[in-house]
Amino acid sequence: MSAPFTPDKLLAILKAEGVAVSEYPGWRTRERDDETGKPFGPVHMILNHHTAGRSSRDVVARDGTAGLPAPLAHVYLAKSGVATLCSAGRANHAGLMAKNAYDSFLREASTHPAPSKASGTVDGNDVAYGVETENLGDGKDVYPRAQYDAWVRINAAVCRAYGWSAESVGCHKETSVEGKPDPRGPVEGYGTRSRFDFTPGQFRADVAERLRHAASWSPPAAAPPPARTVEQRLADLEKRVTQLEKKGA
């Protein structure tokens, strides 16, 4: 049984993992348990989303959307990499999960089937922590390095505290019976890796790598390009002068 973290515990594990954390006013008591009569927990996975908007912190933490009251996640992750704690209780982020998909995360299976509504459904808001990561979700908006690094850290922190593997990390598109597409989009880079497209498999691999190290670990950074010699800089300058002379001819 994985009981939900207390607010203090959730705050502590994120900070220990190196996440820059902000606390939204009232987050410790803002939840949907009382309104729905459905308690949060036991918790068995963490589910990741993109916001499909800009400057969405207040929407996620306080305002909600039409027909969907806040909080809309437990954590809102800004482009800067700052994670805002929005709730420690039940949050409206997951909706109905396909049972076949949910069961694969519950078992920490190495593969996760496409969600099938025919397999039955599970209320994901009962059993999953939710992270809303700021991104338009249009396939073009980029996740900056700092944001992706914090995203990996948040998921690793939850898994580490519960003793879960990275196979307890899911994405909304892997569980939704409504065909949700999130998260998606290009990532600026991570560690020594340059730009790549977000995929659940790569994300879990990055979380798994982090879990093989202490919470204080940071991935190795890409080596800076070698400094150019004086001769190389002079050659570049001569080339530029020649180009300008040709343009003026």
N, C-alpha and C positions, 0 to 999 in steps of 0.2 A: 504494500500500500504506500503510495506516494502522496502524503498530505501536502496541501499547498504551503508554500513558504509563508512565514510571518512577514509583515512589511520590513522589519529590521533585517531579517535573514536575506530577503531578496535584494535589498540595498547592499548588504555586505558582500554577497557573492559576486555581484556585478563589479563592485569596486575592486575586489581582490583579483578579478580577471583583467583589470586594467581599463575598464570602461569608464568614460567620463559621464557621470550621472547627474541629472537634474530631477528634482521632485516637484511634480505639479501640485498646486494647492488642493488639499483634500483627497489626494490619491489613496491614502491609507484606508479610508472608509468608503470610497466611491466604488460601487459594485452593482451587479444585477441579481444577486442572491435573493434579497428581500422582495424585490419587485416580482420576480418570477416564481419564487418559492422553490427554486432549484439550486442547491448549494454547489459551490465550485469544489471539484475534487471527488475522489482521488485523481491526481494528475498523472498522465501517462506519456505525454509528448509535448513538443513545442512546435507551433505552427507559424510559418512566416508569410508575410503579405507585402505588397506595395500599396501605397496610399491612393494611387491614381489621381493625385492632385498636388498642389503646392501649398506650403505653409499650413500643413494639416494638423499641427499639434493640438490646437484648441478643439478641432472637430473630433479628433480621436479621444482626447482626455475628458472633454466637458460637454461639447455641443451635440455630438452625434449627427446623424443625417435623417432625412425624412423617413419615418417608420422604423428607425433603428437608433434607439437611445444610447448615449455614451454610458460607460466607457467602451470604446471600440477595440481596445487592445490593452495588454498589461504594460507594454513598452512602446513608445513612439521613438523612432530613430531618425534624427535629422541628417541632412547632407553633411554637416560638420562632423558627424560621429558622436554627437552628444545624445545620450539616451535619456528620455524623460519617462519617469515612472508615472503611469496613469491610473493603475488599479492594482490591488492585491487580491481582489475577489473575482467573481464571475464577470466576464466581459463579452460583448457582442462582436466576435471576430470570425468565428469558424463556421457558424451555421451547421447544416447537416453534413456529416461525413458519410461516405460510402463505407459500409461495415468491412468489406473485403480490404479496402485500403487502410482503414484504421487498424484492423487486426494485424496487418503487416508491420505497422509501427509499434504496436503493443508487443509483438513478439521480437521486435528489433531484427526483422528479417533483412537479408542482404539485398533483396529486390522488393519493389513495391508495385503492385498491379495497378492498372488504370482503374479509377473509381467506377464502380458499377452500382447504380441505385437498386438493381435487382437483388443485390446481396443483402439489402436492408440498410438502415441508417442508424447513426449514432449522433447525439447532440454534441458537437465538438466543443461547444462553450463550457460543457461540464468537465472536460477531461484534458484540455490543452491550454498551455500558456500561449499568448498571441503577441507577435511583434509586427507592428506596422512601420515599414521603412519608407521614408519619403522618396517618391519617384512617380513620374507621370504614368509609367506603365505602357508607354506608346512604342516601346522597342528602340527608342532613340535616346531618351533621357538617361544620362550616365550616372551610375553609382560611383562617387569619388572613392579613392583609396581609403581615406579615413573612415568613411561610412561603412564600406565593406568589411574592413578590419574590425570595427566595433560590432558589426552584425555577427561575425564569426565568434567573437569573444562572448557576446550575450548568449548565444546558443550553447557554447562550450561551458559557460558558467552554470547554466541550468543542468546540463548533462552531468557535469562534474559533481555538483552538489547532490544529485540523486543517484550517482553511480550508473548512469545510463551510457550507452554507446551513442555514436553519432547517428545510428539508425533510428533513434527516437526523434530526430529532426525532420520535420516535414514541411512541405510548401502547400499553400492553399489549393493550387491546381492539381495536386496529387491526391486530394481527399474530397474535393467539392463534387456534389451531385448536380450542381448548377452550371458546371463548365467554367468555373472561374479560371482566369489565365495567369494569376499572379503567384509569385513574383517573376518578372522578366525584365530584360534590358541589358545593355552593355555595362561592364565594370571597368573602371579606369585601370585597375591593376591591383595586385596583392603580392606582398613579399617580393620575390624576384620576377614574378610574372607580370607581363605587360597586359594591355587591354584584352579582354575576353568577354564572352557572353555568359550571363548568369545561367546556370543549370543547377537543379537540385542535387545531382550526383556530385558535381564539383564542389558545391557548397558543403555537402556532408563530408567529402574528403578533406576539406580545409578544417572543418570542425574536428574530425578524427585526428588530423595531424596535431592540432592544438592540444587535444586531450592526452596526447603522448608526452606532453611536456608539463611543467609546473604552470600554475595559473599566471605567474609573473613573466612567462616566456613571451617573446615577440618574434615574428617571422623575420628571417634575414632580408635586408633591404637590397634592392637592385644596386649593383655597383655603378657609380657615376661614370660618365664617359671619360676616357683619358684626356688629359689636358693637351691642347694643341701646342706644338713647338712654335718658336718665333718664325722659323722658316716656313712652316705651314700657314701661319697667319699672314705672312708677307705674300705668299703665293696666292692666297684667297683675295688679298687686297688688289694685287696686280690683275687677277682675273676679273674682279669687279670693275676696275678702271677700264679694262679693255672692253667690257660689255657696255659701259656707259659711253665710251668713245664711238662704238659702232652705232649706238642709238642716235648719237648726235650727228653722225655722218650723213 
